[in-house]
């Protein structure tokens, strides 16, 4: 095992606990099991700074990975401060952000050309929809048929299921050429084991995958799954390629390691294979993203994958009160597979965790809002309170109750800035103006050619598509010669002229160009003339985007930034009660929580059944406990099921320490 270097008296080490400092100074493979609120970001930041300031590494030879842009920005600022304004690692960012840089340097490993586009989930879904229609068109009409063997096999929502299957292929580093064999192996194994298997649906997904990937390649585009798939596969297939990339870095550090999937783990391991200097921070008790491919097994078997690894446990919680931690420790202790640690705090016990049952959803929402009002009257700020729930569908009753009480609230993670329709439309116009003659912009053309309406329905688009395929040109170029009806032709040529005129202006800044496009194409005028209540807000969003564009030199820079961003420029909501799902709460903290666990049964029974059935080790109750600072109320609506009373926990768990119950 590599020995821990004696921490030098650096400013970044001065604020650490003994265990945090030891972990940050350790070299070789390092696993830091950091419980909620124990200073994991501080420790990871200190590890980066120690390797630069004490270890003498150049900042450009450090690769550090986080899961969100916000976390990366925060860490970068902390590192610069600790290094007396010295440079933070240039390779610090999210998995997708860093993999994008790798793919932009070597796009040929994915069969792409320089300057490729990155499709977000919505744009990718559009391409999958067209591909799915083509591949299974014999039995599927516009994705709405409820009959046919392939359709029944694909499911009630074929598009959603197909997108999920394609994503899983890529998360497991399976290429289109390998998918048919992989699918047949899955089917054969299921048949041997006597398990049910969606034979036709799986085979259809392999066919769709190949056609979908061909469409992306022809459009010089990559979806999010491609960003890690192709660099990782290239490093697996070519030792010289892997060595070239691995030799760029002297150490690799990763945050939230409990949430990595196979592609992310493989990418990290390949980059660290030269030196085994890999430092990961995570908490297997906080793994909540198994439903989207994360595998908690990678953190749990870290010491098997890296036999000489040092393991440190951060157990002192600086956020929550004693009662909250006691409840959290009791709940999570039921998971027999966990690596194990017990959180403690030097704070007083505080308020017991409340478990409250209401008659129905409306009385539940009313009761919670009354409690929020009472606490605000006692001096607690609106944005120090939050309501958590299992899924977004449960927010309705809380929104209505808050509106009725005139309490300001914000839906966290509802629709991101760059996912709003008007923002995506504006960026599509910008992409068209940047590359009007390139088929790479065809997806953008499809999105905005009929917004505002220009008589481009399905028939007109089919004419343009046929012309483009015959001439082998972009859709925008094809429109200029396509035999369209007079009305559509006149409107379409006006649109083309507006795009080309704007793109030819050499003196226009990016912000000017975007603003001109919105006016010349009639998009901004359409919103101004609209009587919809949302029009004013949409215009404000467009103005925000125009101002944001002023900070970029090229359209490509802005488009890449938008594709990789998880939120907008001003997504922080202040002065409002926060409403969010439990999964969103994983990366957010507040002083007071009311946690609604839905109508399916008693929340305490749900916790037990999830743990016993091998589900996510981080139960809803644990999620609330690990981010709240001072008070939690766990609520449920409707009468308790027979297996769970309103005041007792199921046999084998007992009432968690620090909890009180009332109906």
N, C-alpha and C positions, 0 to 999 in steps of 0.2 A: 504494500500500500504506500502511496506517496505520502510524505510527511507534510504536515501543515507548517507553512512558514510562520515565524513569529510575527504577529501583526505589528507593523511599525506605527509610531504615533502620528498617523495622518488624520486630518480633520474628518474624513469620511468614517474612519474607524472609531473616532472618539465618541460618537453617539450610539455605538452598537452595544448590545449586551455581550457577555463573554461568549455565548454560544454562537451568536450572529457573527462575531469577529473571527472566531475559529473557522466557521464555515467559509466565510468570504476569503480567508487566507489560504485555504486548502487547495493544493494542486492535484492533478490527475482527475480521474472520474469522480465526481462529487454529486451526491443526491442530498438535497436539503428538503426535508419534510417540514413544510411551514404551515402550521395551523392558521385558521382564519384570524386576521388581526394581529399576527405575530411579527410583522415587519419583513415580509418576504421581498417586497420591492426594494426596500432599503438594503437588505442583504445582497440581493442580486446586483444592485448598483455598486455596492461596496466591492463585490467580487470583480466587477469590470474595472473599477478604479484601481484596485490593488494590483491587478495584472499589468496595468499601464504604468502606474506611478512607482510601485515597488518592484514589479517583475521586469520592467523595462521593455514591455511590448509596445510596438507602434500601434496607435489606435486603429489604423486601417487594417491591421491583421487580427482584429477581434470581431467575431461574428456573434451578435446577440439577438435573440428572437423573442418577440412578445406576440400576444394574440390580437391586440387592438392597436390602431394608430394612436389613440389617446395615451395608452400605456407607453408606447415607444417615445412619444414626444415628451412625456413626463420624465422618463428615465434619461433621455438625452439631456434634458435640462439639468437634472441632478448631477449627471456625470460631468458636464461642463463646469458646474459650480464647484464640485469637489476637486477638479483639476485646475482651479484658478483660471477659468475661461479657456482652458485648453480644449482641443477638438475631441468631441465624442466619437465613438467608432462610426465610420461611414457606413458600415454594414450592420446597422441597428434598425430593426423594423419588424413587420409582421412576416409570417411564413410566406404569404402570397406576394407581399411587396418585395422581399428579398429574392424569391424564386423568379419573379418577373424580371428583375435586373439580370439574373443569370440567363434567362431565356432571351432577353433582348441582346445580350452579348453573343449568344450562340443560337439564333432562331432556327437554324437549319436542323437541329436535333428534333424539332417538332414538325419539320417540313414546312416551316414558315419563312417569310421574307422579312427583312428589316422593316420596322414601322408597323408591325402587326397591331390589330385592334384587340382590346380585351373586352369580352362580353360579360355584362353582369347577369344575374340570375334571370331577370325578366327578358333580356335580349336573347339569352340562351334558350329560354323556354319557347320563344317565338320560332327559333330555328328547329327545335325538337318537334314542335307542333307540325310544321310543314313537312319535316322528314317522316314523322309518324303517319301523316295522311298519305304520303306517297308509298311507304313500305307496306302498309296494311289497308290500302284503299279498297281492296276487294270486299272487305267486311266493315270498314269504318268510314262513315260519312261525317266529315267535320267534327269528329270526336264525340258524336252524340248518339251513335247506334247502341242499342241495348241488347243486340243479338249478334251472333257470329262467334265462332270458336275463339279466334284471336282476341276479339273484343272482350268476351267473357273472361278469358284468361288474363288479359292485361288489367282488368279491374273496372270498378265503377267510375274512377277518375283516371282514365288511361294516361293522360298527359302528365299528371302529378307522379304517378307510379313510374312511368318511363323515365322522367327526369331523375327520380330517385335512383333507379337502377343504373343509369349512365354515370351518375355521380359516384355510386359505389364501385363501379368498374375502375374509375380513375383513382378513387381513394385507396384502392387495393393494388394500384399500379398494373392494371390489366389493360393492354392496348387493344384496339379493334381487331387486329389479326389474331390475338390470343383469346378473345372473348368466346368464340364458338366452342373451342375445346374446353374452356373453363366451365361454360354452361353445361356441356354434355357430362363433364365430370360431376357437377353438382346433381344433375338429374340421375345419373347412375348410382351415386352414393345414396341419394334419397330412396331410390327403388330398392337397393340392397337392404336399407334399414327399415323399409316399410313405412316411410314418412311421406306425408302429402307433399307434392311438388307441382309448381305451376309450369309444366313442361312447355306449353305453347307460348306463354308469356315470356319465359326466359329466352327461348329461341328467337322470339320476335325482338327482344331487347338487343340481342347480339346483332341482328340484321340492321336495326335502327342505328345502333352505335356506329357501325361501319359507314353508313350513309351520312349520318350526322357529322362524323369527323371529316368526311370528304368535303362536305359543304363548308365547314369551318376552314379547312385548308384552302379551298378555292377562294374563299373570301378573305384570306390572310388574317384569320381571327383565331383567338384562343379563349376558351371559357376558364373559369376559376380552377377547375380540376386539372386542366392542361398545364397550368403554371408550375405545379409540382410534379405531375406525371412524367413529362418529357425530360426535364433535367435529372430527375431521380433515375429513370430508366436508362438514360444515356450514361450515367455514372456506374450503373450496374453492369452495363454491356461493355463498356470501354474502360479498361484500367488506366490508360493514358489520360482519358478525359477526366476520370475521377481524380487522379493524382494531380492533374493541372489545377482543378478547382480546390481540392483539399489543401494543396500547398500554399494557397493564398492566405490561410488562416492558421494562427498558432493556438487558438482556443475557440471553443464553441460554447455559448451559454444559452439556456432556454428557460422561459417562464411558463407557468401553468402546464407543467409536463404531464399532469394527470389527464389532460384533455387532448393529447396528440392522437392522430390516427396512424395507420400503417405507412402512408405516403410521407407524412411529416417525420415520423420516427426514422424511416429509412433514409430520408434526405439528411437528417442530422447525423446519423451514424456514419454514413458514407463520407461526410465532410470532416468528421472527427477521427476517421480511421488512421490517419497518418501519425497521430500523437496521443490519442486517447485523452486529450484535455477537453473534457466535456463536463460542464457544470449545469445541473438542472435543478429547478425549484418547483415544487408542487405539493399537492396534498391529496392523497387517494380518498380521503373523506369528503372531498369537495368535487368529485367527478359527477357532473350532471349532464354531459353531452353525449352519452352513449347512443342516443337516438339519431345522432347525426354522424356517427362513425368513430367517435373517440373511443379509445380502448384503455381502460384503467390498468390493464395488465402490464403495459409498458413501464409504468412507474413501479409497480409491485414486483416486477422481475428485473429491475435495473441492476441489482447486484449480481444477477446471473448473466446478464448481457455484458456487464463490465465487472469481472470478478474482483478487481482490485479497488473497487469503489469505496469511498468513505461516505458514511451516512451521518447526517446531523439532524436533530429534531428541534424545531423552534416551537415551544409550548407555552410561552408566556404571552397571553393575549392583552393587548393594550387598548382594546376597543370596548368590550362588553363588560357588564356587571357579573357578579358571582352567580346569581340565580340563572341568568341566561346561559352561561357556560356549563353550569351543572346540568341543565336540561339537555343541552347539545351533547355533552359527553355521555349522558345516559342513553340517548337515542342512538348515537352512532356506535356505541359499544356492542350493539347487537349484530354488527357485521363481522362474521368470523374470519373473513379474508383480509381485513384491513391490516396495514403495517403496524399500526398502533402508536398512539401518543395520547396524553391527557392534557387538555388545555387548562391553564389556571390564570388567575388575575390577581393583582394587588388592590383592585378596586373593591368597594364594599358590595354586599349582596344585592342591593337595589330591589326593584319591584319583582315579585314572582311573575313567572310567565303565566298569562291567563289563557284558559281554554274555555271558550264560550259557545253555546249552541243557541241558535235562533229558530223561530217557527218556519220561516221561509226566506227566500233571497231578498225580498223587499224589506222585511223587518231587520234582516242582517245588515243591509246597506244603511238603513236609517239609524240603527244603533251605532254602527261604526262612525258614521258622519257626526252623530251627536257627540261621541267621544272625541272626535277630532276637533269639533267646535269648542268643547270644554277645555281641552288642553291648549288650544290657541289662546283662549281667554286667560289662561294661567301664565301665558308668556312664551309658549313654544311656537316657533316660526312654522308657517305652512310647509316650507320645504324641508323641515326636519321630521316630517311625518310621511308615511307611505302605506299603501295598501297593495299587498301581493296576492296573486291568484294563480291557479294552475295553468290556465290558458286565456288567451285574449278574449274569448267569447264570454268570459265571466265578468268582464269590465262594465257591461251595460248598466246593471243596477246601481253600481257605485257612481258611474258618471251621472246618471239621472239624479241620484240623491245629492251629489255634490253641486250640481247645477241648481237644483231646487233650493239648496241652502246658500247659494251664491258664494261657494267656496272655490277659489281658483285651483285648478288641477292641471297636470300634464301627463299625457300617456307616453311613457318612456319606451322607445323602440317601436313606435307604431309604424310610421312611414318615414324613412330616412330622407334627408334633404335631396340627395342625388337619385332617390327612387321616385320622387314626385313626377307626375306626368309632364308638367310644363318644363321641368329641368331636363328630363330625358329628351323631350322634343327639341329644346334649344341646343342641346349638345349634338343631337342628330343633324341639325342644320349646320352646325359648326364642322362636323365631320364631313358632310357633303361638300362644303365650301373648301375644305382643306384638300380633298382628293376627289373632285367631281368626275374625273374620267376613269377612276379605278373601281373595279367591281368590289373592292374592299368596303366601299361606302354603300353597297346595295341595301344592307339591312337598315341603314339610316334613311335611305330613300323610301323604302317600304313604310317606315314609321311616319314620315311627315308629308308625303306627297298629297295626301287628302286631308291635311290639317293646316288651315281651314279647308272646307270642302271644295274640291275642284273636279267633281264628277269622275273621280277615279275609284270606281267600285271594282268588284271582282273581275268583270269582263274586261275593263280597260287595263287593269293590271296584268291580266293574262296576255293581252296583246303586246304589252311592253316586255313582259318576260320572254315571250316567244322571239321577239325582235332581238333582244339582248343575247339570247342563246344562239340564234342564227348568225348574228354579226360578231359574236364573242366580244361584246363590249359591256360597259357598265349600264345599269338601268337608266341612269340619267342621260347618257349618250344615246341609248336606244330610243328614249322618248322623243328625241328630235326628229327621228325618221319613221317612227311607228305609225301605222295606218289607223289612227284613233278617230273617234267621232269628233266633229268640229268643236263642240263645246269643251270636251276634255282636252283636245289638242291645244286650243287657244290658252286654256288655263294652265296646262302643263308647260307650254313654252314660256309663258310668263314666269312660272316658277323657276325654270331652268335659267332664264335671263337674270332673275334676281340673285340666284346662287352664283352664277359666273361673274356678274358685275361686282359683287361684293368680294369675291375671291381675287379679283384682278387689281384691287386697290392697294398699291404698294405702301402707301403712307398710313394706312389704318392700323392702329394698335389692335391687339386681340380683343380688348374690351369694346373698341369702336366697331370692329368687324361683327362681333356678336350682336351688338345693339342694332347695327344696320340690317343684319339678317332678319331679326325679329320684326323690324318695320317693313323691309322690302318684300318679305313673303306674306305679310298680312297677319302674322301670328299675334303680335301685340295688339293690333287693331281688333282682331277677333275677340280677345279677352275684354278689351275696353267696351266693345259693343254688347257684350254678354250681360244678361240680367241675373246671372247666377250669383248666389251669395258668396261663392268662393273666388270670384274673379279678382277682387281686390287683393286678396292674399296671394293669388297666383302671380299677379303682376309684381307684387312686392318680392316674391321669390325670384322672379326673373331679374329684377333690378339687383338683388343680392348676388346673383350669379354673374351679372355683368361687372359688378364691382370686384368680385373674386377673380374674374378673368384678367383684371389689371395687374395681378401679381404673377402672371405667367408670360413667358416669351413666345411660346408656340401653342397651336391648337393641340398638338400631340401631348405636350406636358399636361395641359388641363384635362384632356380626355383620359389619360392614364391615372391622374390624380382622382378623378371622379369615379373611375371604375374600381379603384382599390380602396376608396374611402368607405368607412362604416357610418359616417354621420356628416352633417353639414357644418358650415363655418360657425354657426351659433346655436348648436344643439343643446347647450346647457340650459336647463329650465330652472329659474330661481323664483322664489316667492310663491310656489305652488305645491300642493300636495301631489306626491308622485304615485302614479298607478303603473304597475308593471307585473309581468309574469315572474315566477320564481327563478326562471333561468336568467332573466335580465338582472335580477337582484344579485346573482352570483358575482357581478362586476360592479356593484353599487352598494353604498352603505348609507344608513340613516339612523337617527336617534330613536325613533319610535315606529314600530311596525304593527299593522293589523294584517294577519295572514289568513286568507280565505282558502280552504282546501276543497271546496266544491261540494256537490250533492251526492257523490257516490257512496259515501259512508263516513263514519267517524274518522277524523284525521289521524287519531292515534292508531287505529287499526290499519289505516293505509300505510303508515310508517312501518308497522310490523310486517305487513304482507310484502311490501317492496323489499325489505331486507331479507325476508325468508325465501322469496321467490328468485333471488339472484338478480334483481333489478339494480338500478343505479344505487350505489352505496350512499349517495347523499339524498336523504329523504326531504320532503317539503319542510317538515319541522326543523330539520337541521339547517336547511338553506336560510330560513328566517333567523335562526339563532346565530349563525356565523357572521351575519352582517349587521345585526342590530346592536345599538350601543346601550340603550337603557331600558326599553320596555317592549314587550311583545304580547299581543293578544292573538291567539289562534282561534279562528271561528269556523263554524259549519252551519249550514241551513238545513232544516227539516229534522224529523225525529231520528234518533240514533238507530242504526240497524240492530237486529237482535243480538248480534255477536259483539256489540260494543256499547257499553253504557255511556252516559254523558259525564260520569265522574271517575271511571276506572279505566285502566289500560288493560289490554289483553293479557292473559296468563303468559308469563315468561318475560314480560317487560316491566310491569309494575308502573306506578305513577312516577314520571321522571322527577328527579330532585329539582326544586326551584319552581314547580308548577302548582297552580291552583285552578280548579274547575268550577264552572257555574253554567246553569242553563237559563 
